[in-house]
Amino acid sequence: MNHIENPVRDEPRRHPLLWVFALFCLFLSVPFYYPEGRAPTMIFGLPDWCWVTLIADILFALIVCWMILKTWIASSEED
């Protein structure tokens, strides 16, 4: 009898707050919420919306990396 134990493991779907934060980062990464015709403030030669987009993208990447490293279920191959 071949019995494979499947213990309950941590999964990304068990962390809804991470998904909400990830979607919020994606929402921030598209600067459609800035008023039209507004002159952007320049910070180190880049407009402020660019900095918001870069920070949101970096946060999104960190969330995805954390999900993969900490909650990814890797199947072990046993022969």
Secondary structure, DSSP 8 states (H G I E B T S, - for coil): -----------GGG-HHHHHHHHHHHHHTSGGGS-TT----EETTEEHHHHHHHHHHHHHHHHHHHHHHHH--------
